[in-house]
Amino acid sequence: MTIKHYPVFPTEKVVEHYTEQDGVPVQYVCTTDISRSDMPMDVFYRETPHPEFGNRYFGLYADREGRVMITNADRVEEFEFGMVENNDGELEYSQSHHDYKVFENGNMIDGGRQYIRSLLGCDVYRVKDGGFVKDANDI
């Protein structure tokens, strides 16, 4: 099933830039809060740890002054992502604390990484090795 994302930046350009700069494949993973509520960032993955910083995930976000910032996003593998089906049959997740999504099919999802709230239940996913995997503990 396809997961629908709403990235902050043009992810294809970011992937191309960092793949070329670092000399290893980089891929977009998701957009979510990592360290601050309601400040979602685009999370990217590289299979090998960064030679200088040691992280495999990094996040790009715009700070309150509009500057593009980069940060270690390895914590993304610790989080749960509640996912529900939208009207088009794609899975969607709440990207940040107050990202409330409701669909005509009766599904809704809310809470970002702070909590998972859904109306009809949801599947829980985690990020592992740069992709989403379904958790056995669905809500």
Backbone torsions as a table, in degrees:
resi	resn	phi	psi	omega
1	MET	NA	143.0	-178.5
2	THR	-80.7	138.9	175.1
3	ILE	-103.6	126.8	180.0
4	LYS	-90.5	131.3	-179.6
5	HIS	-119.0	157.3	175.3
6	TYR	-128.6	76.3	-175.6
7	PRO	-67.0	156.9	177.6
8	VAL	-78.3	-38.9	-175.8
9	PHE	-118.6	165.0	174.8
10	PRO	-69.9	99.9	-169.6
11	THR	-62.7	-33.1	-179.7
12	GLU	-62.0	-40.9	179.5
13	LYS	-67.7	-39.5	179.1
14	VAL	-65.1	-45.2	178.8
15	VAL	-59.1	-47.0	179.7
16	GLU	-61.0	-45.6	-178.1
17	HIS	-61.6	-52.3	-174.9
18	TYR	-75.2	-28.6	174.2
19	THR	-64.5	-43.8	178.2
20	GLU	-68.6	-45.7	-177.1
21	GLN	-63.6	-44.7	-174.3
22	ASP	-91.5	-14.6	178.5
23	GLY	73.9	15.9	175.4
24	VAL	-135.2	152.0	179.0
25	PRO	-62.4	135.4	176.6
26	VAL	-122.8	140.9	179.2
27	GLN	-134.9	148.7	174.6
28	TYR	-73.5	139.8	179.9
29	VAL	-111.7	-57.8	-175.9
30	CYS	-168.4	178.1	174.0
31	THR	-125.9	121.7	-175.1
32	THR	-161.2	164.6	169.6
33	ASP	-69.5	140.3	174.4
34	ILE	-117.7	-55.5	-173.8
35	SER	-117.7	-15.9	-177.5
36	ARG	-137.7	133.9	179.7
37	SER	-62.5	137.3	177.8
38	ASP	61.3	29.9	171.5
39	MET	-130.3	73.5	-176.8
40	PRO	-67.0	149.7	177.2
41	MET	-133.0	152.2	173.4
42	ASP	-79.6	127.8	-177.7
43	VAL	-106.2	132.6	-179.2
44	PHE	-123.6	157.8	-174.0
45	TYR	-131.8	142.6	170.1
46	ARG	-130.6	138.5	-174.5
47	GLU	-64.3	-38.0	179.7
48	THR	-98.2	142.7	178.4
49	PRO	-60.1	146.5	176.8
50	HIS	-59.4	132.5	-174.8
51	PRO	-63.4	-28.1	-178.9
52	GLU	-94.3	-40.6	-172.0
53	PHE	-104.3	-18.2	174.7
54	GLY	82.8	-1.1	-178.9
55	ASN	-92.5	152.8	176.2
56	ARG	-102.3	-21.9	177.0
57	TYR	-112.5	142.5	170.6
58	PHE	-136.2	152.4	-179.6
59	GLY	-119.5	142.3	173.9
60	LEU	-115.4	133.2	179.1
61	TYR	-149.1	163.5	175.1
62	ALA	-100.3	124.8	179.1
63	ASP	-77.1	-178.6	-175.3
64	ARG	-63.7	-19.9	176.7
65	GLU	-93.7	1.6	178.5
66	GLY	86.3	5.4	177.5
67	ARG	-77.2	143.0	176.1
68	VAL	-81.6	125.8	-177.3
69	MET	-120.0	152.4	176.9
70	ILE	-123.3	143.1	-177.9
71	THR	-149.3	159.7	173.7
72	ASN	-66.3	130.1	-178.9
73	ALA	-122.9	23.2	-179.1
74	ASP	-57.3	-24.1	179.7
75	ARG	-63.3	-14.9	-176.8
76	VAL	-57.4	-27.3	179.4
77	GLU	-73.1	-9.9	178.5
78	GLU	-87.5	-13.6	-170.0
79	PHE	-93.4	154.2	171.9
80	GLU	-101.8	140.9	177.7
81	PHE	-121.4	108.5	173.2
82	GLY	-75.9	132.4	-178.4
83	MET	-128.3	138.4	176.1
84	VAL	-127.9	160.7	179.7
85	GLU	-83.8	131.1	176.2
86	ASN	-85.3	-174.8	-177.1
87	ASN	-64.4	-22.7	-178.1
88	ASP	-96.9	6.1	179.0
89	GLY	83.8	9.0	176.8
90	GLU	-93.0	155.4	174.5
91	LEU	-86.2	141.2	175.3
92	GLU	-133.2	150.6	178.0
93	TYR	-128.8	157.9	174.8
94	SER	-80.3	122.5	-174.2
95	GLN	-78.4	-29.5	-177.3
96	SER	-147.6	171.3	-172.1
97	HIS	-45.7	-48.5	-176.6
98	HIS	-108.2	29.2	176.3
99	ASP	-92.1	88.7	-177.8
100	TYR	-93.4	124.6	-179.8
101	LYS	-124.1	131.7	177.4
102	VAL	-131.0	143.4	-175.0
103	PHE	-124.6	154.4	-178.4
104	GLU	-62.1	-23.0	180.0
105	ASN	-77.1	2.0	177.6
106	GLY	98.1	-11.7	178.3
107	ASN	-77.8	151.4	171.3
108	MET	-150.8	156.4	178.1
109	ILE	-146.4	144.7	-175.9
110	ASP	-157.0	158.6	168.3
111	GLY	109.1	-13.8	179.4
112	GLY	56.9	-132.8	178.7
113	ARG	-92.6	-4.4	179.9
114	GLN	-73.8	-42.3	-180.0
115	TYR	-164.1	164.8	175.5
116	ILE	-116.2	121.0	175.4
117	ARG	-127.2	127.3	177.5
118	SER	-139.0	162.6	-177.4
119	LEU	-92.5	-44.2	-175.3
120	LEU	-107.9	16.9	-174.5
121	GLY	87.1	165.1	-178.1
122	CYS	-153.2	164.9	171.8
123	ASP	-93.0	143.4	179.7
124	VAL	-105.6	130.4	178.7
125	TYR	-120.9	158.3	172.5
126	ARG	-130.2	159.1	174.4
127	VAL	-92.8	131.5	178.3
128	LYS	-144.3	125.5	178.1
129	ASP	50.4	42.5	173.1
130	GLY	85.5	5.8	179.6
131	GLY	-143.6	167.5	179.0
132	PHE	-86.1	137.2	173.0
133	VAL	-127.7	142.2	-179.1
134	LYS	-74.5	133.1	178.1
135	ASP	-85.2	147.9	-179.8
136	ALA	-72.4	-15.9	-175.5
137	ASN	-100.9	71.3	177.9
138	ASP	-68.5	151.2	178.4
139	ILE	-99.6	NA	NA
